[in-house]
């Protein structure tokens, strides 16, 4: 087991590898091969290979970027992200994840993406692109869309989820399937707001309108429309 460490003003960064560590002084990088692990007080990254890029003299706490390749796992106290490629900018505190098999696990549920994930710690948001699917634990529901914007608080707990483009929502407890242009789930309020071409289906019955709200606490679904269009409902 090979190890190396860097110390900055905020936290110690430790790098380990089961095979070997290479220190390239010309390109200012450290490469960890084989079951590579990078740890700090905030996060850990595991992968088959991890490359750390630094500025200035080694030992001065100047590691600024980490690239993880193959079987990469990024983990904090609240979330776990899996993919085959990750680029973590320690200065901007952003994690860019690429690939067609991205997943993120939290107490809120599990999210899957077939293109990209951007985690921005400073802006407190996570953006996923590419046929995104989230399986929610509470309420028990599935949201599928082209894009998801997840907002988190200072403790990384999810506060809201906004789905954009080709939104489809399945709510098991209400036996409803909803489609719309956008949808936004508010975790604390336990509500989902739908906007644009909203269709709520339950068995053979359905409602159509411009906007809708589903209140999970009350078990209530309401539909509204604009001045140009009326709400349409068919019930069996």
C-alpha positions as a Python dict, from the first residue, in 0.01 Angstrom:
ca = {
    (1, 'X'): (0, 0, 0),
    (2, 'X'): (145, 335, -111),
    (3, 'X'): (33, 661, 55),
    (4, 'X'): (81, 1035, 16),
    (5, 'X'): (-77, 1336, 184),
    (6, 'X'): (-124, 1707, 134),
    (7, 'X'): (-224, 1958, 400),
    (8, 'X'): (-413, 2279, 329),
    (9, 'X'): (-564, 2536, 561),
    (10, 'X'): (-892, 2349, 593),
    (11, 'X'): (-826, 1976, 572),
    (12, 'X'): (-575, 1705, 510),
    (13, 'X'): (-599, 1517, 182),
    (14, 'X'): (-466, 1163, 189),
    (15, 'X'): (-402, 950, -120),
    (16, 'X'): (-363, 571, -110),
    (17, 'X'): (-321, 298, -371),
    (18, 'X'): (-281, -80, -355),
    (19, 'X'): (-48, -96, -658),
    (20, 'X'): (163, 218, -676),
    (21, 'X'): (184, 597, -654),
    (22, 'X'): (364, 805, -915),
    (23, 'X'): (477, 1162, -851),
    (24, 'X'): (528, 1352, -1178),
    (25, 'X'): (711, 1673, -1086),
    (26, 'X'): (723, 1799, -1446),
    (27, 'X'): (344, 1785, -1489),
    (28, 'X'): (268, 1860, -1122),
    (29, 'X'): (55, 1554, -1061),
    (30, 'X'): (29, 1247, -841),
    (31, 'X'): (-117, 927, -989),
    (32, 'X'): (-256, 647, -774),
    (33, 'X'): (-301, 304, -936),
    (34, 'X'): (-509, 11, -813),
    (35, 'X'): (-788, 51, -556),
    (36, 'X'): (-698, 418, -528),
    (37, 'X'): (-848, 620, -242),
    (38, 'X'): (-849, 993, -170),
    (39, 'X'): (-981, 1111, 166),
    (40, 'X'): (-1047, 1444, 335),
    (41, 'X'): (-1267, 1553, 624),
    (42, 'X'): (-1553, 1623, 378),
    (43, 'X'): (-1532, 1355, 108),
    (44, 'X'): (-1369, 1037, -14),
    (45, 'X'): (-1311, 913, -369),
    (46, 'X'): (-1241, 552, -464),
    (47, 'X'): (-1146, 438, -816),
    (48, 'X'): (-915, 211, -1011),
    (49, 'X'): (-706, 520, -1091),
    (50, 'X'): (-698, 869, -939),
    (51, 'X'): (-488, 1161, -1067),
    (52, 'X'): (-428, 1460, -841),
    (53, 'X'): (-309, 1787, -997),
    (54, 'X'): (-137, 2047, -781),
    (55, 'X'): (22, 2391, -808),
    (56, 'X'): (342, 2508, -644),
    (57, 'X'): (554, 2287, -424),
    (58, 'X'): (426, 1953, -306),
    (59, 'X'): (353, 1957, 65),
    (60, 'X'): (215, 2311, 57),
    (61, 'X'): (-148, 2203, 28),
    (62, 'X'): (-192, 2299, -337),
    (63, 'X'): (-382, 2000, -477),
    (64, 'X'): (-654, 2163, -685),
    (65, 'X'): (-813, 1892, -897),
    (66, 'X'): (-877, 1519, -881),
    (67, 'X'): (-970, 1294, -1174),
    (68, 'X'): (-1102, 945, -1100),
    (69, 'X'): (-1126, 677, -1368),
    (70, 'X'): (-1305, 340, -1366),
    (71, 'X'): (-1537, 227, -1088),
    (72, 'X'): (-1529, 572, -933),
    (73, 'X'): (-1721, 640, -612),
    (74, 'X'): (-1758, 985, -450),
    (75, 'X'): (-1892, 977, -95),
    (76, 'X'): (-1985, 1233, 170),
    (77, 'X'): (-2189, 1199, 488),
    (78, 'X'): (-2516, 1232, 291),
    (79, 'X'): (-2460, 1117, -67),
    (80, 'X'): (-2283, 846, -268),
    (81, 'X'): (-2218, 899, -641),
    (82, 'X'): (-2105, 622, -877),
    (83, 'X'): (-1966, 645, -1232),
    (84, 'X'): (-1662, 561, -1443),
    (85, 'X'): (-1532, 919, -1467),
    (86, 'X'): (-1522, 1204, -1214),
    (87, 'X'): (-1350, 1543, -1214),
    (88, 'X'): (-1345, 1713, -874),
    (89, 'X'): (-1236, 2078, -858),
    (90, 'X'): (-1125, 2143, -500),
    (91, 'X'): (-1103, 2520, -556),
    (92, 'X'): (-1455, 2566, -697),
    (93, 'X'): (-1586, 2271, -492),
    (94, 'X'): (-1760, 2118, -793),
    (95, 'X'): (-1777, 1756, -902),
    (96, 'X'): (-1835, 1682, -1271),
    (97, 'X'): (-1941, 1325, -1348),
    (98, 'X'): (-1968, 1186, -1700),
    (99, 'X'): (-2096, 856, -1838),
    (100, 'X'): (-2403, 660, -1937),
    (101, 'X'): (-2442, 479, -1605),
    (102, 'X'): (-2436, 744, -1331),
    (103, 'X'): (-2611, 688, -999),
    (104, 'X'): (-2650, 889, -679),
    (105, 'X'): (-2776, 743, -352),
    (106, 'X'): (-2910, 942, -55),
    (107, 'X'): (-3169, 909, 222),
    (108, 'X'): (-3410, 1083, -19),
    (109, 'X'): (-3383, 812, -283),
    (110, 'X'): (-3171, 698, -578),
    (111, 'X'): (-3107, 898, -896),
    (112, 'X'): (-2984, 763, -1231),
    (113, 'X'): (-2849, 960, -1528),
    (114, 'X'): (-2727, 855, -1872),
    (115, 'X'): (-2516, 1161, -1949),
    (116, 'X'): (-2381, 1386, -1672),
    (117, 'X'): (-2402, 1501, -1312),
    (118, 'X'): (-2272, 1830, -1172),
    (119, 'X'): (-2246, 1866, -795),
    (120, 'X'): (-2189, 2226, -681),
    (121, 'X'): (-2123, 2244, -307),
    (122, 'X'): (-2106, 2624, -293),
    (123, 'X'): (-2427, 2680, -491),
    (124, 'X'): (-2591, 2391, -301),
    (125, 'X'): (-2730, 2215, -606),
    (126, 'X'): (-2690, 1900, -813),
    (127, 'X'): (-2776, 1901, -1186),
    (128, 'X'): (-2832, 1580, -1381),
    (129, 'X'): (-2876, 1553, -1759),
    (130, 'X'): (-2973, 1269, -1989),
    (131, 'X'): (-3280, 1052, -1933),
    (132, 'X'): (-3277, 1108, -1558),
    (133, 'X'): (-3475, 884, -1323),
    (134, 'X'): (-3521, 935, -950),
    (135, 'X'): (-3679, 674, -724),
    (136, 'X'): (-3811, 854, -417),
    (137, 'X'): (-3848, 691, -77),
    (138, 'X'): (-4093, 937, 80),
    (139, 'X'): (-4326, 987, -94),
    (140, 'X'): (-4292, 661, -288),
    (141, 'X'): (-4273, 794, -641),
    (142, 'X'): (-4067, 788, -960),
    (143, 'X'): (-3974, 1096, -1162),
    (144, 'X'): (-3833, 1067, -1514),
    (145, 'X'): (-3718, 1371, -1717),
    (146, 'X'): (-3447, 1499, -1948),
    (147, 'X'): (-3300, 1710, -1666),
    (148, 'X'): (-3314, 1732, -1287),
    (149, 'X'): (-3205, 2018, -1063),
    (150, 'X'): (-3170, 1909, -701),
    (151, 'X'): (-3129, 2172, -430),
    (152, 'X'): (-2963, 2085, -100),
    (153, 'X'): (-2912, 2262, 232),
    (154, 'X'): (-2586, 2329, 416),
    (155, 'X'): (-2593, 1972, 549),
    (156, 'X'): (-2640, 1828, 197),
    (157, 'X'): (-2996, 1720, 267),
    (158, 'X'): (-3226, 1749, -34),
    (159, 'X'): (-3483, 2030, -10),
    (160, 'X'): (-3634, 2026, -360),
    (161, 'X'): (-3617, 1848, -695),
    (162, 'X'): (-3710, 2020, -1024),
    (163, 'X'): (-3770, 1804, -1332),
    (164, 'X'): (-3746, 1969, -1676),
    (165, 'X'): (-3856, 1847, -2022),
    (166, 'X'): (-4060, 1534, -2095),
    (167, 'X'): (-4153, 1492, -1731),
    (168, 'X'): (-4325, 1172, -1624),
    (169, 'X'): (-4417, 1100, -1262),
    (170, 'X'): (-4554, 779, -1115),
    (171, 'X'): (-4700, 797, -763),
    (172, 'X'): (-4761, 454, -617),
    (173, 'X'): (-4965, 560, -313),
    (174, 'X'): (-5215, 754, -526),
    (175, 'X'): (-5201, 515, -824),
    (176, 'X'): (-5144, 815, -1049),
    (177, 'X'): (-4930, 880, -1357),
    (178, 'X'): (-4862, 1245, -1441),
    (179, 'X'): (-4693, 1406, -1741),
    (180, 'X'): (-4599, 1774, -1777),
    (181, 'X'): (-4338, 2017, -1909),
    (182, 'X'): (-4190, 2075, -1562),
    (183, 'X'): (-4245, 1947, -1210),
    (184, 'X'): (-4099, 2053, -877),
    (185, 'X'): (-4107, 1852, -557),
    (186, 'X'): (-4071, 2032, -224),
    (187, 'X'): (-3946, 1787, 34),
    (188, 'X'): (-4052, 1960, 357),
    (189, 'X'): (-4399, 2054, 230),
    (190, 'X'): (-4446, 1714, 64),
    (191, 'X'): (-4593, 1874, -249),
    (192, 'X'): (-4528, 1851, -622),
    (193, 'X'): (-4611, 2145, -850),
    (194, 'X'): (-4664, 2066, -1219),
    (195, 'X'): (-4656, 2325, -1500),
    (196, 'X'): (-4734, 2304, -1873),
    (197, 'X'): (-4948, 2046, -2055),
    (198, 'X'): (-5033, 1860, -1736),
    (199, 'X'): (-5214, 1525, -1758),
    (200, 'X'): (-5303, 1329, -1445),
    (201, 'X'): (-5413, 971, -1509),
    (202, 'X'): (-5563, 726, -1263),
    (203, 'X'): (-5674, 402, -1424),
    (204, 'X'): (-5903, 515, -1710),
    (205, 'X'): (-5983, 854, -1555),
    (206, 'X'): (-5777, 1165, -1629),
    (207, 'X'): (-5746, 1541, -1577),
    (208, 'X'): (-5588, 1787, -1824),
    (209, 'X'): (-5481, 2144, -1754),
    (210, 'X'): (-5195, 2393, -1745),
    (211, 'X'): (-5087, 2343, -1384),
    (212, 'X'): (-5146, 2106, -1096),
    (213, 'X'): (-5050, 2050, -734),
    (214, 'X'): (-5033, 1718, -554),
    (215, 'X'): (-5032, 1742, -174),
    (216, 'X'): (-4913, 1415, -24),
    (217, 'X'): (-4998, 1513, 332),
    (218, 'X'): (-5362, 1575, 239),
    (219, 'X'): (-5381, 1314, -38),
    (220, 'X'): (-5522, 1587, -263),
    (221, 'X'): (-5468, 1651, -636),
    (222, 'X'): (-5583, 1985, -781),
    (223, 'X'): (-5574, 2108, -1140),
    (224, 'X'): (-5601, 2461, -1280),
    (225, 'X'): (-5576, 2630, -1619),
    (226, 'X'): (-5516, 2969, -1778),
    (227, 'X'): (-5767, 3203, -1940),
    (228, 'X'): (-5724, 3050, -2287),
    (229, 'X'): (-5784, 2690, -2180),
    (230, 'X'): (-6016, 2515, -1941),
    (231, 'X'): (-5957, 2215, -1719),
    (232, 'X'): (-6074, 1889, -1875),
    (233, 'X'): (-6163, 1578, -1679),
    (234, 'X'): (-6293, 1234, -1772),
    (235, 'X'): (-6390, 994, -1493),
    (236, 'X'): (-6490, 628, -1498),
}
